[in-house]
Amino acid sequence: MKKILAAVLMVSAAGAIAAPDMAKYDKSCKVCHASGAAGAPKTGDVAAWEPRMAKGMDAMVLSVSNGLNAMPPKGMCYDCSAEDYMALIEYMAAPAQ
C-alpha cells in the first residue's frame, strides 16, 4: 500500500496528472464512490483502492472507459478525457482528507 501511495504522490508532485475537476466528480463519480454503492470503492478508502491501483493507471482508465461490473461505460462522465479520468482516479484513491 505504501508503494502505491508513494507512486501516486510522486506522479502528482511531478505534475504529470492534473488536479481533478470536482464538478465532474460531483456529477458522475460521487454518486457511487461517496457511498460505496454497487460495490464501488469509496473515495478516500486507500485499502479498497490498493488492489485496483496495483493494476496500473492504463488499466484503470480502460476499466472506466469500458465500464466494469456495475459501473457503466465512461463512468457516467461522457465529457471526461483520459487525463480527467486519471486525475479523478487519483483523487478517489488518495487518503481521505
Beta strands, then each sheet from edge to edge (+ up, - down):
end
